[in-house]
């Protein structure tokens, strides 16, 4: 019975902590950011902290599992609605990045969200119906040990007013078995 109570408390704590921020910009798992002329891409994390008592919001950046950066913004603990805007640059290379967002109360931190497998690189837009395939015959390449770790595919529902907000990101062979 004690185990059940502990699990319930942890479950409720998770949803309480994650409900402290309304995000307006946040990377998605598997997201591809287009590189700029300097072979870098800015990854913004912004929103509003909607609860008081927090002293700082921070974003930890990991490259292939190793911490490469940390950006933070100080908050006023007595305020109940505080906007924040943070940005980290990632390099266009064969590497995946991870972004962890934390809220701080003094020296204590709470992990709010963890986004994984984010990359930067060249973007090729192939827009069309089912006959618009970037890598037709991809299944043949996979039989030879083709590595698509850094390739991405995206989709969005037809007719949405804001495509970036509705976009979903996938590995190259998902969700339909091919890119395009």
N, C-alpha and C positions, 0 to 999 in steps of 0.2 A: 504494500500500500504506500509506503514511503517513496518507492521508486515512481509510482504513478503520480504522486504529488509533485515530486521533483521535475518530472517530465512536463507536467501541466504548467508549472511555474516558468520553466525555460521556454516553453512554447508561447506563453503569453508575453514574456519579456521580449522575445524576438519581434513579435508584431508591434509591441509598444515602441521599441527602439526604431524600427524601420518606418514607423508612421510619424517620426519627428521631422522628416524632410519631405518637401514637395520638390521634385526635380523638374527643371525645365530643359536641361541638357545633360545627358548621361550616355556614355558609350554603351553599346549593346554587345553581348557575347558574339564573337566572330566578326565584328564590324571591321570594314575596310575604310580607312581614311585616305583620300587622295593626297599624294605627295605634292609639295610645292616645288618651286625652282631650286631651292636649297636642299632637296631630298629629305625634307622634314614635314611633319603634319602636326597641326595643333589639335589636341583632344580636349574640348571644353567640358567642364563639369560645373553646372550652376543650378541654382534653385533658391528655396527659402526654408530656413529652419523655423518651424512653426511652434516650437516649445521653448520655454525659458530654462535657465540653469546651465546652458552649455557655454563653454569658454572658447572653443575653437572647432572648426571643421577642417578636415585635412584629407588629401588624396595621396595615397602611396602608389608609386609606379614601379612595377616589376618587369624586367626584361628577361624572358626565359627563366623565370623563377627567382632571379636575383634583384634586390632592390636597387633601382637606379635613380630614383628621385622622390621628393616629397614636397608638396606645396600645401600651404594652409592659409586660413584667414581667421583672424581673431574675432570673436563674437562678444557681445555685451550680455552677461549672464542674466540680467534683469529683463531684457527685451524678450518678447514672445513671437515676433515675426521679423526675422532678419534675412535679407537677401545675401547671397554669396555668389562669387564667380571666380572659378579657378581654371587654369589651363596648363597642360603639360605638353611638351613637344616629344614626338617619337620619331625615330629614324626610319626611312624607307629602306628596309633590309630584310633578309631572311631571318626574321625573329618575331615571336609573338609576345605581346605585352599584356599585362594584367593591371587593372585599376581597382584599388580598394578605397572606399570612402569611409572615414571615421568621424564620429562626434566625440568631443572631449569634454569632461567635467573635471577640471583641474588636471591631475596626472592620470586619471582613469579614461580609457577610451572604449568605445563601442563600435564594432564593425557594422556599418549600415548596409552596404552593398559591395559585392565583389564581381567584377566583370572580367572575363577571360578571353584569350585567343584573339586579341585585337591586333591588327596589322596596318601598315602603311605601304603604299606603293602606287603603281600605275593602275588606272581605271579605264576599262574599255566598256562602253555602253552598247549593248546589242539589244535593241528593243524590237519586239515583234511578237508574232504568234508562235506556235509550236515549231515552226520551221526555222526559227532564228536560233541556231545552236552555235555556240562558240567553239565547243569541243565535241563535235559529232563523233561518235564512236569512242567516247571516253571509256566505256567498259573494256575495250580492247587494250587501252593503255594500262588500266588497272591490273589486267592479267599479267603484265610484265613488271609489276611492282612500282607503278607510277605513283609519285609522291605529290599529293595535292594539299599538303599541310598549309600552304600560304595562299591557295586559291580560294576565292569566295564567290558566292552566288547570292542574289537577293531577290525578293519578290514583295509585292504590295497588292492590296485589294484594288480592283478596278473602281475608278470613280471617287477615290478618297480626295478630300480637299487639300491635304498636306501629305505628299508622298514621303518625305523624310520621316515624319512622325509615325507613319504606318508601315514603314519598311521593316522586313524581317531578314536576318542574315543567316546564311547556311554555309557549310563546307561545299566545295565545288560540285560534288555528286548529289547533293541533297537540294531540294526535296524531291526532285523528279528524275534523278539519275543522270543529269547532264547540266552543263552550264548554259544559260540562255533562256 
